[in-house]
Amino acid sequence: MRKLLIAAAWLMLASCGREQVDLIVHHAVIYSVDSNFSVSEAMAIKDGKVLELGTNESLLKKYKTKEQFDAQGQAIYPGFIDAHAHFVGYGRGLFQADLFGTQTWDETVARVKAFADEHPDLPWIIGRGWDQNRWPGKSYPTNDALNKLFPDKPVVLTRVDGHASIANQKALELAGIEAGQTIVGGAIEVKDGRLTGVLIDNADNKVYARIPEPDKATYIQWLQAAEKNCFAQGLTTITDCGLSYKDAAAIDTLQQEGKLQMRLYVMLSDAQENYDHFLKRGPYKTDRLFVKGFKVYADGALGSRGACLLKHYSDKQGWSGFLLRNKGHYDSLAGVLAGTDFQMCTHAIGDSANREILHVYNKYLKTQNDKRWRIEHAQVVAPEDFVLFGKASIVPSVQPTHGTSDMYWAAERLGPERVKGAYAFKQLLQQNGWIALGTDFPVEDISPFKTFLAAVVRKDAKGFPENGFQMENALTREETIRGMTIWAAKAGFLEKEVGSLEPGKKADFIILDQDLMKVAANKILDVKVKRTYSGGVKVYGE
């Protein structure tokens, strides 16, 4: 009896001496995504941060905990980070007409009518997702059907990439758009002297300027719906590219009020009001929000032939696209931002646009540095221009699913030689030794698993093409995981806080039902998120 009492006393003393933690996850395969890509069995979490990783036995002995979770051998990764997306725009789109995947213009119009019938009180009918490249003939539509169905209500429908729209006559009248008008960085389509309703790049700005701003309740509804879907996909940090200072302030308020949990890195749009508001104040940082970049547009999209090319489009002779602003704008803006702590993050699709921005960046950055100025998309790069990324430490921020979406027609636009420099993720990775990966949602699907598939296997969800698309530019599984976590964090100066599971960093992590480092290529899209944690708190899962 005396021996039993002594043993019990020792156990009590040992327990009292153990540090209290909030959560221990054990019997897992934990990919820390540290510099060695280390793998552990267990992880202790305290005050929202990773305290220690180790073996099951060592951590369960060392700590007492309020909560334990037996992962039963499942894989754990840092929370996914989308390095280029449109979080607010995605949330807004969840409450608009869904036109993604339509196979004809008639189907598109039918979806718009069904949406309008379901929401008769909306002052505007707004939709997004059509892509004429999916339709027979691959031609832009006209707004005749929209004019007939909606003679008195404005309608505007955004192309899948956000770089073209079609508006009905009522919307065009409200915006003051007439045949014969010209605009820098945009095109107003006309047929037989009449507006077709198709507006490319800057040409649709006047239409969207007429759409009423949402009230706070609607705005919250958008963002909470977007957050819910992101957490379900294992996304714990999002880079939102191109918001206003008002959006940044609204997000900050919702986060402070506890109504929004998503971590956001915000790039402000290229607008004078944003420069006036932030340049004198400098970057803004909280636990869940970081405003440190400006999003600039060099050109449009390849799908709408707005991308600026060095030579004519192979499928439209005499046309090479255009820059969205005068060249002097990019040079003067770079000169201003070079003297600040803000990133310059420029959308560049065509090889001419990429060359223009690369030369401007190199002019002001001069040599290797840690300012991490970015080129968003870097989609078509001339062979001799790849080295310009490395010379000035310019970050390529790419979206692998753009390649697998565009591969069906990209060679038609670019020709067999020029397409070799398109979606060249491996070549871009080699310039600095790291690359940031994202989706550009809602332009592409929100799924990070589709990102993984497109980067590693270079196939789309249909398994096409059989042998992969330009496989010389495929990334390895480890490179892709890094691109979706720690490198995506680094692209937004967040690598000391998130992006890997290391002591002292935020406990943002996900539990998967299959291991991305081991799952068969044809089963990648079957992988499911079981749980998502943000700051050690479960935000999705059973």
N, C-alpha and C positions, 0 to 999 in steps of 0.2 A: 504493500500500500504506500509506504514511504517513498519507494522508487517512482511509483506512478505520479505522486504529487510533485516530486522534484522534476520529472519530465514535463509535466503540465506547466510548471512554473517557468521552465526554460523556454517552452513554446510561446508562452505569453510574453516573456521578455524579448524573444526574437521578433515576435509580431510587433511589439511596441517600437522596436528599433527600425522597422522597415518604413521607408518613405511612402506616404500616401500619394497615389496618382488617381487620375480620373478614369482611365481606360487602359486595359491591356488587350491587345489583339494578338492571338497566339495560334500556333499550328497553321501558319500561313506560308506562302511563298512571296516575300515582300521584296519588290524591286525598288531599292532606294533611289536609283538613277543619280547616284553620286558620281564622282570622277572615275571610280572603278566599276561602276554599274553593279554594286554589291547586292547580294541577296541574303536576307535574314529570315528567321522563323517567327519572330515576335517583335512587338513594338509597344513601348509604354508612352502614354500621352498625359500631359498635365498642363492645365491652364491654356488649352487650345494649341499647344505646341508639342512637337516630338521631343520626348525626354531621352529615350534610349532605344536602340535596336539591338537584338541579340538572339540567343537561343530561347526556346520555350522554358527550359528549366531555370536558366539564370534569371530571367526577368520575373517569372512567377515566384521565385524564391526571394528576389531582392525587394519587390514592391508589394504593398497591399493596395487594393484597388476598389473603387466603388462599383466598377463594371468590368466584366470580362466578355470577350467575344472569341469563340472558337471558330476560326475560319475553315476548319476541316480541309486544309490543304489547298484552298482556293488562292488565286493570284491576287496580289495587291500592288497597285501602282500609285504614284502621285496623281492627284486630280489632274485631268486633262486641261490644258490651256489652249484656247483658240487664239492664235496670234493675229488673226485678221477676220473680223466679223462685224455684223451690224445688229447689235443686241436690241436697241430701241426699235430699229426698223423691222426686225424680225417679230418683235412683240406686236407692233402695229399691224403687220401683215397677217397675223393670226385672226384679225377681225375684219379682213378685207376679202374680196373675191379671190379665191385660189385658182390660178390659171396655169400652174405648173403641170407639165406633162401633156397638155392638150395636143392633139394630133392634127387639128385643122382649125382654121379661123372660125368656121361655123360652130365647132365645139366650144371654142373660146367664148363666142357671143352667147351661146346657150348657157354657159356657166354664169356669165355676167347677169343675164336675165333672171336666172334662178336665184342668184344672190340678191338682186334688187327686189324680187318678189318677197323674199324672206325678211328684208329690211326696208320696208316702204317709207320709213320716216327719215332715212339718211339724206342729208342735203346734197352729198356727192356720192357717186358710185366709184369706188377705187378698187383696183385689182392689180395683181402682179404675177408674172411667171410665164407669159407667152414667149414662144421662140419660133420664129418663122423658119428656122433651119430644120425643124422637125416636120414641117408641113410639105405637102406635094408642091413642087415648084420653088420652094424656099424663098418666096417673094413676100415683101411687106404687104399687109392688107390695106384697105381703105376703110374709112369710118362710116360708109353709107348705111350699114346695118345698125350701127349704134345711133346714128342720127334718126333713123326711122323708129327705133324702139324707145329712144329717150330724147324727144324733141325739146323738152323743157327742163331736163335735169342734167347737170354736167357729169361727164364720165371721163376718167383717165385711167389707162391701163399701162402699167410699166412692163417693159421687156424683162426677161429673166435676169439679165446682167445689170439692170438699172441704168443702162446707157441709151435707151430709146423708149419712147412712149407712143401710144396712140390715144388721141383725145377726140371726143365728139364735137360737133359744131358749137354746141352750147358752151362747152369748156373753152374752146378756142375764142369765142366771142368775149367771154368774161376776162380772158387773159389779154385780149387785144391783139391777137395774132392774125395776120392777114397774108395772103399770097403775095410773094415778091419781097417780103422782109428778109433781111440777112442778119446773122448774128455771129460774133466771134466764137469759135469753138463749138459750133452747132450747125445743124441743117434742118430746114423746114421743107418737107417733101411736098411737091406739087405735081399734079397730073392734069394735063389739058387745061392748065390755068387755074385749077381749083386745088384747095388744100385737101390732102388725103387724110390728114389727122396725125400722120407719123411725124414725130419730132425727135431728132437725134441729139444726144448729149445736151449742151447748154440751151438748146431750143425749147426744152420743156420747163425751164425754170419758172417762167411767168405763169404757167398753168398751176404748178404746185404752190406758188406763192399765194394763190387765191383760195386754197383749201383752209378752212378754219382750224385754229389750234385746238387741241383736245382740252377738256377740263381735267382737273387733278384726279378725279375718280377714274376717268377713262385711262389716263396715263398710268396710274397704278395698276389697273387691270391689264394693260399691255405688258408691263414689265414683270409682273408676278407670273403671268402666263408664260412668258419667255424664260424666266428663271426656273420654273417647274420643269419645262422641257429640257433645259440645259443640264440640270442636276440629274435628270433621268438618263442622260447620255454620258454622265461621268465628267461633265465640264464644271470646273470650280472657279476658273478665272477666264474672263473674256476681254479681248481688246476690241473696243467699239471704235470704228474708224469714221470720224467725220461728224461729231456732234457740235451743237452750239453751246456757248457758255451757260445758257439757260437750262439746257438738258443736263449739263454737269452739275449745276446747282440743285436741280430737282432730284437727281439721283442721290446726291449727297444728303439731302433732306430725308429721303425715303430710307436710306441706310441708317442714318442717325436715329430715325423713328422706329427702327426695327422692322420695317415693312419690306425691305429688300436685303437679301443676304449675299447675293452674288458679288464676287470681287470683280472690279472693272478697271482696266487701263483705258483711259480715254484719250483719243486724238481729237482735237478741235478742228472744225472745218476751216478751209481757207477763206475766211470772211473778215472784213476789217473790224467788225464789232468784237470778234473773238480776240484779235490781236490787241485791240484797245483795252479789253478787260483783263487779259492775262499777262501780256508781256511786262507790264510794270509791276505785277505781283509775283511773277515767277511760277514754277510748277506748284501744284496743290496736292497734298498727300494726307490720307487718313488710313485707318486700318484696312479699309475695303475699296478705296478709290484712289487712283493716281492719275492726275491730269498733267501730262508732260510732253505731248506731241502735237504737231499740226499736220493734218492730212491735206495733201495737195494733189490735184489731178493734172497729169501731163497730157493724157489723151483719153480716148474712149475705149471701146471693147472690140475684140476681133470679130465677134459674132455679128455685130451691127456695122462692121467695116468702119468703125470710128477710131480704131487703133492707128497710130501714126507710123508708117513704114518708110524705110529707106528707098524702096523701089515699089512700083505699082503692085496692087493686089493681082494675084495670078488669075482670079476669076472676075476682075473688073479693071480692065486696062484703062489707063489714064487717071486712075484714082489711087491715092496713097494715104488717105485719111488726113488727120489734122491734129495739131496741138490745141488744147482747150483754152490756153492763154497765150499772150504774146511772150516770146522768149525772154524778154527783159524782165518779166514778172518773176520767173523762177530764179534768175540771177540776183535780182534785188532782194527777194525774200530770203534766199540762202545767205546773202551778206548780212542781213539783220539777225537771222536765227543763229548764225555762227558765233555771235557774241552773247548768246544766252545759253541756258541749260535745257532748252527745249529741243526735242528731236524734230527733224524735218523728215516726213514720211510721205513719199510721193508715189502715187499710182502711175505705173508706166507699163503698158502692154506691148506696143510695137517696138521694133528694133530702133527706129528713129527716135521715139520718145525715150527709150532707155538710154540711148547714146547721149541725148541732150541732157538728161538729168545726171547721168554719170559724170559728164564733163563739168557740169555746174558744181556738183558735190566735190569732185576732185580739186576744182579751183579754190574752194574755200577750206576744205579739210586738209588739202595738200599732201598729207602722208598718213600713215597708220595712227589711229587715235581711239578714244573710247567714247565718242559722242553718239555712236550707234545710229547714225542717220540711216534710214531704211528706204528701200525701193519695194513698194507693194506690188506683188504679182511677178515682176521681172519675167514676163511671159515669153517674149521673143527677143533674143539677144544676138547681135552679130558676133561671129566667132572671135574677132579681134577685140571685142569689148568686155569679155568676161573678166579679164585681168584688172579692169578698173574697179571692180568690187573690192578686191584684195588690197589694191594700192592705197585706198583711203578707208579701209575697214567698213565698207558699206554693207549693211545687213540685207540679204535677200529674204523677203517675207513672201512665201509662196503658198499656193493652195493646190495640192495634188489632184483633187477632183476636177479642177478646171481642165487638166490635161485629158482625163478620161471622158469628160463631157465633150470637149472640143475635137477629139481625135477623129471623129466621124467626118469632119469637114475641114479641119485645120490645113491639111495638105492642099485642098482646093484653093484656100485663101493665100497660102504662102508658097506653094510649089514644093517639089521634092527636096531641094537643097536647103532652102531657108527654114523649113519645118524642123530640121535637125537641131537648130538652135533654140527650139521652142520647148517649154516645160522641161528644161535641162537641169533638173534638181541636183544631180550628182556633180555636174560641172560647177554649179553655183555653190554647193557645199564645200568644194575644194578651195574656194577662194579665201575663206576665213577659217575653215575648219568647223563651222557650225551654220545652221540654217533654221529659220523659224517657220513652222507649219500652221496653217489654219484652213478654214473652209470657205470664208466669205459668205457664210449664211446671212440672209436667205437666198443669195444668188445660187448657192449649191445647198445640198442637204446638210442639216446640222450635225449629222453623225460623224464622230471622230473615227469610227471603225471604217467608214468609207474612205476617210483620209488615209488610214493605215493601209487599206487594200490598194488604193491608187498609188501610194508611194512605194510600196514594197513589191507588189505584183504587177502594177501598171495595168490593171483591168478595171472595168466598171462592174456594177452590181449584176449585170447579165453574164459576167464571165468573158466579156469580149475585150480585146482579141485573144485568141487561144494562146498565143505565145507572148502576150504582153505588148504594150505600146512603147517603142523605143527603149528597150530594156537596158541599154547602156547607161541610162540615167535613173535607174531604180535605186532606191535607198535600202540599206539593210534594216532589219527589224530594230536593232538597237538605235541606229541613227534616227529612225522614224519615231520611236518612243521618245528619244531626247528632243526631237523637233517639236513634239506635242506636249512636252513638259518643261524641262530645264532650259532648253534653248528658246522656247517661246517666252518663258519668264525673262530670260536674259535680254530678249529683244525689247522688253519694256522696263528694264532696270529693276526687275523684281526677283532676280535669282537668289538674293540673300534671304528672301522671305518664303517663296513658294517654288514649285517646280521639281523639288526632290524631297525625299523623306530622310532628313538628317537632323540631329539634335539641335534644338533652338529654332527650327523652322516651323511654319504653321502646319498643323496636322490636317492638311487637305489631301484626302486619299480616296481611292475607289477599290471595291472588291468585285472581281469579275468571276463569272461562272466557268470561263475557260481562259487559259494563259496565252496572251498574244504573242509571247516569245516562242510558243511551242505549237499552237493550233495550226492545223492544216490550212493551206492557202485558200482552199475552196470552202472553208468553214469560218473564215474571219468575220463575215457579216452575221454569223449565228451567235457570236459572243454577246453576252448580256451583262449589263451592270446590275449587280445584286444590291450593293449599297454605295452611297456617296456620303462622304464626311467633309465638312468645311469647318476648320478650326476645332477639330475633334468632336464636332456635333453632327449626328446623323441628319442629313437633309433629304435623303431619298433612300427608299428600300424598306424591306420587311422589318 
